[in-house]
Amino acid sequence: MKIYTKTGDKGQTALYGGTRVSKASARVDSYGNIDELNSFIGISKSHIEDQEVLRQLKKIQFDLFTVGSEAATPVDKLMLANGKSRLPIIISETEIEELENWMDAFDETLEPLQYFILPGGGKPATFLHAARTICRRAERSLVFLNESEEVRPELIKYLNRLSDYLFVLARYISKINNEPEEYWNPNER
């Protein structure tokens, strides 16, 4: 199978289910942002040694493919004519709770926040902070899509929780790597 199909040469692409849309559509933008986030998590992983964190990030990358596949599927195409789901798996409250549990475990080891944290804290944490901002953009793009086409609320909730997870993880990685956090303290200008 060749990787290039030439079907997108005129600025159109096919969504899951066959509908053709502009590559500039809100739906394509949303799953493109999710793909970019997934790639940035891969970059982050390449700088992390903690095996449990790597296991979690691999699971998150898997889940992001799940989110992306649903974002690439119009709601009216989620079900096949025979009544079965077009997608073999979807994001549910289980994956959202998993992120919350991981965050809670990391948070127990961290100092309470008193100020905003400047993105940084060593190379792995810095990449995680960048992934967090991409996650926020992916979330905003799904919210924007939801204003014109229905998006299951679990997808938006998952990305919202994932950005929180990436923030807490960046702090945790800074701590275990003995990298100091820098704060935005308006009183110390």
N, C-alpha and C positions, 0 to 999 in steps of 0.2 A: 504494500500500500504506500503510495507516495504521500508525503506530508503536505504538498501543495495541491490544491484542487482548482485554482483559478476562478472559483465561483464568487470570490469576494473582491475581485479586481475592480468592480464598479461601485464599491462602498456599501455593499449589502452583505448581510450574513444570515444564516439560518439559525433560528432558535431551536431548542429541543422540542420536537413535535412538528418541525418543518416550516413554520411561519418565517418568511423572509422580512427582515427589517434593516433600516439604516444602521451602519456601524456607529453612528452618533446618537442612537436612541438611548433613552434613560435606562432601559433594561440592559443593553450591552455595556453601557458605562458602569452599571452596578456590578455586573459579574466580572468586568475588567478590573475594577478596584479590589474585588475579593481575590482575584488571581494575583494582583500585585502584592497584596497583603501576604498571601501564601508564600510568594517568593521571598519577601523580606523576612518572614519567619525562618525560611531556609537559610538565609544569610546569617541570621541570629544564631541558629543552631550550629553553624560552622565555627562559632567562637565560644561555645559552651561545652563544658566537660561533665557537668553533673548529670549522671545517667537517668535519674528520676525526672529531671527537668526535660531532658531530651525525649524521654518516653512521652511526657505530656505534650510537648510541642509536636511530636510526630502524630499523635492522636488529633491534635488541633488541626494540623495540615490536612489530615484525612477528612475531618469534619468540614473544613473550608471547601473542599471539593464537593461535599454534599450540599453546602449552602450555595455554592456557585452553580451547581447543576439545577437546583430549584430556581435560583434567580434567572437562569437561562430558559426557564420553562413558563410560558404564560399559564395563568391559573386554569384557563379553560382546556389546557392540554395536559394537566396533571393526571387526569384519569383517561385510560384507554376506553375504547368502545365497549370492551368486554367487562368494564367495571373495575378493572385492576389498576393499580397505580403505575404510571409510566416510570416513576423513579423507584429503584429498589429500596432505598432508605431515605429518610428525611430527618431533619433536626427536630428534637423534641425537648421537653423540660428536663429529660435525663442529662443531656449534654450541657444544658445551662447550669444545672445543679452541680455537675462535675466541675465546671469552672469555679463555681462558688466554693466548693469544698477545697479545691487546690489553693484558691486565694486565701481562705481562712487559715489553712496550714502554714502558708508562707507568712501571713500577717502576724501570727503568733510569735514569730522570731524577730520581728522588726520593731524599731522604735516608733511610737505614735507620731503622726505627722503634726507639725506645728506651722509649717510654711509650705508654699508650693515648692516643688523640686525642679531645678533646672535640668533639662535632659542632658544626661551624661552619666558618669559613674563607671568609666571603663568602657572598652570597646563592646563587649557583649551587651551591657546595659544600654549603651547608646543606640545600638541597633534595635533593641527591644522598644525603646522610647520611639524610634522612628516607625517601627511596626505599629505601635499604639496609635500614632497620628494617622497612618494609612487606614487602620481599622476604623477610626472615627469617620474618615472620608467615605469608606465603604458603607458604614452605617447611614451616613447622611444621604448617600446616593440611593440606598434602598428606601429610605423614608421619602425621598423625592419621587421615586418610582411609584411608591404606594399612594401618592396623591393622584395618580392618573390610572394606575392599574393595581389591582389587589396583590398584596404580598402577605404571606402568612406572618402573623406577628412574632412567631417564634424565631424567624430569621433575624428580624431587627433586634429582638431581645438578646439573641445569641451574640451578635456583633457588639451590642452595648456591653454585655458582660465580659466579652473577650477583651475589649479595650481596657477595662478595669483590671482584668487578669494580667495583661501585658505590663501595665503600670506597676502592679504589685510585684510581678516577676522581675522587672528591671531593678527594683529596690532590693529584692532578695539576692539577685545575682551580684549587685554591687557589694552587698554585705558579705557574701561568702567569698568574694574575690578581694576583700579588704580594700575596696575602692570607696573613697569618701563621697557622700552625696553633697551637692551644693544646693543651697536654698535661695529662693527669691524672697528676701526679707526686705520689705519696703523701708524699714527703719535703718538699714545698713547700706544705704546708697552710696 
